[in-house]
Amino acid sequence: RSGDVIADAGLRLSEVFTLSALDRIGARARNGTQARRRAVRDAAPEAVRRLSELLEADPRARQEAARFLEAEGARLADLLARGRASMSADATRAFLLLDAASS
């Protein structure tokens, strides 16, 4: 599960992003994938770094992240691009982190 991978990186979804950061990410997500990823890296650079390092070092974590992104990524990216995603949902926050850390 995506939450397990994030927890394995020593992160808690509820603590990674401030509400104002989520608002900024949501606004910038409407400008495309790269803008969304930059916004996530700007908002939570340490979290993205830690998660990137875990994905690089742990094949199981990398596989779990890939599975989540494959299953949920397109749907969540589309919702974000249209400004329709629930920014407080764990799935949205997990997607933002895993997508930025995996790219």
C-alpha positions in Angstrom: 0.0 0.0 0.0 1.1 3.6 -0.7 0.7 4.5 2.9 3.1 1.8 4.0 5.8 3.1 1.6 5.4 6.6 2.9 5.5 5.4 6.5 8.6 3.4 5.7 10.3 6.6 4.6 9.5 8.0 8.1 6.7 10.3 6.8 3.1 10.9 7.9 0.8 12.1 5.2 -1.1 14.3 7.7 2.1 16.2 8.5 3.9 16.5 5.1 1.8 19.4 3.6 0.4 22.5 5.2 -3.1 23.5 4.0 -1.7 26.5 2.2 0.9 24.3 0.5 -1.9 22.0 -0.7 -3.7 25.1 -2.0 -0.6 26.2 -4.0 -0.1 22.7 -5.3 -3.7 22.5 -6.4 -3.4 25.8 -8.2 -0.2 24.9 -9.9 -1.4 21.4 -10.9 -3.7 23.0 -13.4 -0.5 24.1 -15.3 0.5 20.5 -16.0 2.5 17.6 -14.6 5.9 19.4 -14.3 4.4 22.4 -12.5 2.6 20.0 -10.1 5.8 18.1 -9.4 7.7 21.4 -8.9 5.1 22.6 -6.5 5.3 19.4 -4.4 9.1 19.6 -4.3 8.9 23.2 -3.2 6.3 22.5 -0.5 8.0 19.3 0.9 11.6 19.0 -0.3 12.7 16.9 2.6 9.8 14.5 2.3 10.4 14.1 -1.5 14.1 13.5 -0.9 13.5 10.8 1.8 10.9 9.1 -0.3 13.1 9.2 -3.4 16.0 7.6 -1.5 13.7 4.9 -0.2 12.4 4.1 -3.7 15.9 4.0 -5.0 17.2 1.7 -2.3 14.2 -0.6 -1.7 12.8 -2.7 -4.6 9.7 -3.7 -2.7 8.9 0.0 -2.0 9.6 0.9 -5.6 7.2 -1.9 -6.7 4.4 -0.8 -4.3 4.8 2.8 -5.5 4.7 1.8 -9.1 1.6 -0.3 -8.5 -0.2 2.6 -6.7 0.8 5.1 -9.4 -0.4 2.7 -12.2 -3.7 2.0 -10.4 -4.5 5.6 -9.3 -2.1 8.0 -11.0 -4.0 8.8 -14.2 -7.3 9.4 -12.3 -5.8 11.6 -9.6 -3.6 13.5 -12.1 -6.7 14.2 -14.2 -8.7 15.4 -11.1 -5.8 17.6 -10.1 -5.4 19.1 -13.5 -9.1 20.0 -13.5 -9.1 21.3 -10.0 -11.4 18.6 -8.8 -9.2 16.5 -6.5 -9.8 16.4 -2.8 -6.5 17.8 -1.6 -7.1 16.6 2.0 -7.6 12.9 0.9 -4.8 10.6 1.8 -4.8 9.1 -1.7 -4.2 12.6 -3.2 -1.4 13.4 -0.8 0.2 10.0 -1.4 -0.1 10.4 -5.1 1.5 13.9 -5.0 4.5 12.6 -2.9 5.0 9.3 -4.8 4.7 11.0 -8.2 7.2 13.7 -7.3 9.6 11.2 -5.7 9.4 8.8 -8.6 10.1 11.3 -11.3 
